[in-house]
Amino acid sequence: MVGEVRCALLGAGMYGGDVVLRTIADLELAGLAPFLGPVGLDRFGRDLAGMKFSLCAIGTRSRSSAEKAAARYRAWVGGSAVKPYWGEKPWEALLEECRPHILFVATPDHLHCEPTLAALQAGAHVVVEKPLCLSLAEADQIVEKARSSGLIVGVDMHKRYDPCHVFLFTELVPRLGTLNYGYAVLEEPLEVSASTFAWAERSNPFCYVGVHWVDLFQYYLKVKPLSLHAVGQKHLLKTCRPKPIDTFDSMQVSVQYDSGLNVQYVNAWINPPDFEGPVNQEMRIVGVRGVIEFDQQDRGLRAAITGEGSRTYNPHFMHSMRRFRHPTPTSLGYGKDSLIACTAACALVLAGRKAASDLTGAYPAAREAREQVGVIQAATAVAERNWKYFSDRSAAPVTAHFDNEGITLLDPFAGEEKLYSGCPWFQPE
């Protein structure tokens, strides 16, 4: 059994430097046991109660960001020996010198695969931000390497742990009877794509946030995609000054599932700065016996303050709670819960209590995330092709088909094109 679990964080931006870093701080200050209840793993509390955690390293692209993140962590956790690393591939030196047991990967979407594979090669478990990666070829490598190494690769799918989603999908949806269609919206502010992320061109709003909704429907309803149609708009970001950003402002992806359910996923990352909430989220699910509507962005908490305008808030995602006789607050919320579930799976393997193969369903695993990767890869390819045809011919006729032989792009102008060969839902045991 490992006496102290060494953790390392790769990426300290908007999410890694806040939610992930605060979660690791809570682990170092209090261990895992206090946080296992909300993720359904509390029966392992006694097994893991004595396990200690520490953050040994933070790796980022620049020296200043790594040192700032390390200093922030030391302020939260007095006496921390966290070491900053930086460069184009900071994980190389970090993995060699610090030898962490768990690597948390919070890098840009297109930079998840390489450090994840490097960590697995070094014998470390991995907790990676969504999406797992951007192509099924990469997902195959990750899933197979994790399987053959007996290591955990968990994916931060925190929407699964939102209490409203748990209630909606487990208590209400089963009472709707056969599901006919759904509508799921998640829109991010313009600053995310235009300034916060320097890598928006390497991704799109569906890959970045639509993957959350795809995970929800596939995880809770156990449905498989049969086909999809995707379109997107490139009006605002392509005209940004001083530097245009060649990616979609917004995307609409319609997925037909094997149960007969059709879901339209609507995503954008250009909400104006003065929009009243940090994001806009909505969901509507219609069955033969009724309908469910959920305005997730407005959960009833609104404030109007001079100089700040009218704002809505969602403290369910992440909020601070004062610790008794300790200067550093703890953090609570579903934004933290999937990180806890993934870490708990790693800890159970490190403690010798479970094998990785015994933990299916206990956390959001790479094998499950692989299905979402197939959808976002197909949607990106279809939307790009339809954007080209819409610009040239005022038509958007391209679709994608999923079957046991892979994913095929169906293009009436250019013919069929195999996007991925081999059954995309094959998951080796």
N, C-alpha and C positions, 0 to 999 in steps of 0.2 A: 504493500500500500504506500502511495506517495504521501509523505508527511506534509509538504507544502506545495501547492499547485502554483507554478510560475506561469503567469499570463503575460501576453504581449499584445499590443494594439498597433495595427497598421492603418494609418489614416486618422487624422484628428480634425476633420472639417466640421461642417454643420451638424452632422449626426454623430460621427465617431468621437469628436472632441466634446460632445455634450452627453447624449443618452448613453452611449457605450462606455465612455470614460466614467460617468457617474455610477453606472452599474458595477463596474469593476471595483470602484472605490467602496461601494456597499459590501461587496464580497470580501474585500480585504479587512474591512472594519467589523463585519458581523458574521461572515461565513454564508453558506447557502441555506441552512435550515430555516431561517425566518421567512424566506421568500418562496418556499416550495408549495404552499397551499394554493395560491391562485392558479398554478399550472398543473394541479392534480398530481403532484409528486410528493406530497407531504408524508406518505408512508415510508419514504426513504430518509426522513429527517434525522432519525437516530443514527442511521448508517453513515451519514455525511456530516453530522454535527461537529465532529472533531477536526474536520479537514480545514486547513488554513489556505488562504489565497494571498498572492502578492502580484503586483504589476512590476515586471522586471524591465520592460522596454516599451518605448513608443517610437514608431518609425513613420516619417512623413517625407515629402519631396524636398522641403527646404529646412535648413538648420533652424531658422527663427521659429517656424511653426512647431517643430519637434521640441525645441527648448521651452516655448511658451506652454505647450500642452503638459510637458513634464513638470514645469513649475506650478501649473494649476493643480495637478494631481497631488503634488507635495503639500500644497496648501490645504487640501482636503484630508490627506492621510499623512499625518506628521511622522517623520522618520522614514518615509518611503525612499528606497534606493533606485527608483526608476531611472533608466538611462535613455537619453534621446539618440535616435539614429536618423540619418537623412540621406537623400540621394535619389537617383532614378530607380534603383532597386534596393531600398533600405532593408528589405526582408532578408537579403543574402547574408549580410554581416550579423543582423539581429538573430537569425536562426542559428548561425554558427557559434556566436559568442554567448548568447543568453540561454539557448536551448530551452525555450518555453515548452510547457506541457500543452498549453492552449494558445492558439493565435487567433485573435479577433481581427477580421478583415473588413475595414470600412473605407476602402479605396473607391474610386469612380467605377461605375458599372462595368466598363470594358477592361478593368484591371483586377478583376476578382480571380480569374483562373490561374494565372502564373504563380502568385504567392500562395494560393491554396494548394496547388500541386507541390510547390517547394516545401511547404510546411508538412504535408503528408509524407514526402520523401524523407524529411528529417525526423519523422516519428511523432509529430505533434498533431493533436486534434485541432479542428478549425471551427470557428463560428463566423459565418460570412453574412454580410448584409445582402438583402434582396436586390436584384435578382441574383441567383447563384452564378450565372454567367449569361452570355448573349447568344450562344449557339449550342446545338445538341452535340456537336463534335467535342466541344470543351466539356460539356456536362458528362459525356460518356467517360472521358478521361478521369474526371473527379470521382464519379461514382465507382468506377472500377478500382481506382487506386485506394479509395477509402475501404472498399470491400476486401480487397486483397491484403490490406495492412491491418484490418481489424480496428480502424480508427473512426471516430465520429466526425462527420461534416454536417453541422447544423446551419440552418438558414433563418435569418431574422424575419419571420413572417408574423409581425405583432398584431395584425388585424384579426388573426384567429383568436386572440386572447382578449379582445375588447368584450367586456361583459354584455354589451348590447348585441354583438354579433353572436356570441354563444347562445344567448336567449333566443334571438331571432331564428337561428338555424336549427337549434335543437328543440325548442318548445313551440314556435309558431309555424315554421315551414312545414313540418309533418302534418299539420292540420289543414293545409291548403289542398290536399289531394295531389293529383297529377299536376306538375308545374308546366305552364305554357310558355311564359317568357319572363325575362328580367331586364332591368335597366340599372346600371351602376356607374356613378359619376365620381371622379376624384380630380380636382383641379388645383394646381399649385400656383403660387405667385410668380410674377415675371422675374423678380430678383433671383429666383432659383436658377433659371435657365440662362439669364442674361448677365448675371454678375457673381452669384455665389459659386456656381459650377463653371470651371473653365473648360469642361469636357462635354458640354451639352451636344455638340456635333457628333459625338461618338455614341449617343444614345437617343432616346425620344421619350415623350411623356407616357406612352403605353408601357415601355420597358421599365421606366423608372417607378411609376406608381400604379399603372393598370395591373401589373403583376400581382398586387395585393388582392384585387378582386378576383382574378383568375384563380388564385390559391383558395380563396374562400369557397367559391362554388365547387371547385374540384375536390377540396378536402372534406367539406361537410356533406355534399350531395353525391360524391363518388361517381361523377359523370366524366365521360371521355369526349374530346372534341372529334367531330366528323369532318367539318369544313368551316371555313371562315372567309369573310369579306372584310377588307380594311381600306379606309381612306384617311387622308390627313390634309391639313392646310398649312401652307408655308407663305405667310403674308408678313407677319410682324418681325420675327427673328431674322429672316433673310434680309431685312432692310435695316437692321440695327446699325447704329453708328457709334463709334468709328469702325467697328468690325462686324460685318454680317455673320450670322450664325446659321449654318445650313442644316437645319433640323426642323421637324414639324412643330408648329405652334400647338396644334391639337390633333387628336386622332379619334376615330370612331371605329371600333372593331366589333363586328357581329359574329358570334360563334354559335354554330349549331352543334348541340351535344347529342350523344347516343340515346338519351332518354326521351328526346323530342323537345327538350328545353332549348330555347334560343335566348341568348343574353347579349345585349349591346353594352359594350364597355366604352365609356366616354372619358377621355383624359386630356388635360391641357396643362401647360405651365407658363401661362401668360396673364394670369389674373392681375389686375392693376394694383399698385401699391396701396391704394386707399380702400380696397375691398375690406369688408368689416371682419373677416376671419382670416386666420393664417392659411387655411385651405377651405375648399368647398367640397362637401361629400354628401352624396345622396344615394339611396337605393330603393328600388321598387321591384317586388316579385309578385307575379300573378299566377294563381293556380285555378283549377276548376271549381274550387270551393271558397275562393276569396282572394284578397290582396293584402300585401304588407308594404307600408311606406315608412321610410326612416330617413329623416333629415339629420345626418350625423354631424354636420358642421354646426348646426344650431341645436344644442341640447338643453336650451332654456336658460343658459347663463349669459347675460348680456349686461354691459356697462357703458354709460355715456359719461365721459370725463372731459372737462375743459382742456382743449389743446390736443386731445387724443381721439376725438370722434367717438362714434358708437362702435363697439367691438363685441364679438362673441368669443367665448373661451371654451376649451375642452380640457379641464384638469384631469379627466379620466386617463388621458394619454400619459402624462408624467407630471407629478407635482411633488413638492418637497414637504417633508414632515420633520418637525424638530425632534432631535434625539434627547432623551433625558440625560442631562449633565454631560453633554458632549457638544462641541462647537459645530461639528459638521452635520447637516441634516441628512436624513435618508431620503431616497426617492421611491415613489410608489406609482404604479400605473401599468396599463397594458403595453406601453412602449418598452417597458423593461422585461415583461414577462417571458417573451419568447427567447430573449437572451439568457434568462435564468433557466428555462427548460433545456436549452442547448447545452449550457454549462453543466447542468445537473447530469445530463447524459454523459458528458465527458468525465465528470467526477466519478460516476458510478463505474466506469471502465477503469479509470486510474486507481480507484479504491479496490479493484478486484471483485466488486460485487456483481457486476453484469458484464457480459460480452456485448460488443456493439450490435451484433446480430439479434440480441435479445430485446433491444430497445425500440423496435419498430412501433411507431404510433405514440411514443413518449415525448417526442419533440419534432419540430419541422426539419425533416431530414433531406439531404441532397437527392436521394432517390425520388422523393415526392416532388421536389423543386424542379427536377428534370422535366416533368410533364409541362410545367409552366414555361420552361425555356423553349420547348417546342412551339408553344402558342405564340410567344413573343417573337421568336425568330421568324415564324411564318407570317405574322401580322406585319412585321417590319418590311419583309420582302414584298408582300402584296401591296402595302400602302405606298412604298416607293415606286413600284411598277405602275400603280394606278395614278399616282401623282404625275408621272411622266406622260402617261396617255391622256390624262385630263388636260395637261398643258398643251399637248400636240393635237389631240383629236376631240377634246371635250367628252371623253368617255372614261369610265373606271370599271372595266369588265373583269379584272383579274380576281381569282379566288384561290384558295388553297384547300387541298383535300388530304385528310389523314386516314391511313389504313395500315394494314400489317406489313406493308412494304416500305413505309416511310411517309414523307410529306411531298406532295406534288403540287407545283404551281400550275394552275389551269389558265392559260393565256390565249384567248381566241385570235389574237393577232400574231403571236409567235409560236403557238403550240404548247404542249406540255413540257415542263422542266422539273426534274427531280431536285428538290431542295435538300432532302435528307433521305438516304437509303438505309434500309433496315428499320424494323418496327420501332417507332419512337417511344413506345410505352413498355418495351421489354426491360425488365428490371432483374438483373442476375441476382441469384441468392448467394 
